[in-house]
Amino acid sequence: EVQLVESGGGLVQPGGSLRLSCAASGFTFRIYSMAWVRQAPGKGLEWVSTIDTSGSTSYAGSVKDRFTISRDNAKNTLYLQMNSLKPEDTAVYFCARSGLGGPRGQGTQVTVSS
């Protein structure tokens, strides 16, 4: 059974930083691309970033140069370092196997507010 468990969310002031983690189990983590997606209040799912099996990364324009995705295959863990956070980054963040349509976890809330 695929399990993805996100952690690291919270309340942060604009300009602050957070690091999200996603612990994966139930599948061979290293052979899958992994992604972060988010859902803001009242909106649909939005793709944020992907890292493929070789470590190549891609980002949505709204987070490029502020967020960094990474993975540790030895620990079956996906990360998202979020810097220079803005109020519009407020959302529930999910890690997802492969992308928007893949299995995802229960999410972790990120709230950016002063």
Phi, psi and omega in degrees: 000128178290127174231133177228121184235111181272152176205167175105355179288175179163192179260129181219149178282155174307137184090351181278183183228152172215153174237118178267147175234154177221114178269124184251144175205164177087003176203168181277094189305317191292344184261006180243140163294148179232152184221159167249135174230162181217159178224112177280159181305126177076008182237169179276178178294139180233129176290138181249310186195153177225145170233130183267185186291340179268355182096001176289142186237156174215153187222149169293149182301329184289343182240353182303139181075359175243325183253149176226122177266144177207168180215151174236099184294332178292331181255001182052046185228138177251145181231157170219109174272122184243117179244165178049048184295145181240157177305327180288354173276354178300123184183169165272127182256132180239143166266147185222136174286123177078316181166200185304324185269358184272173177302144178221168182276195183274346176093160176225134185279131172241123179237123180248111186200148176266000000 
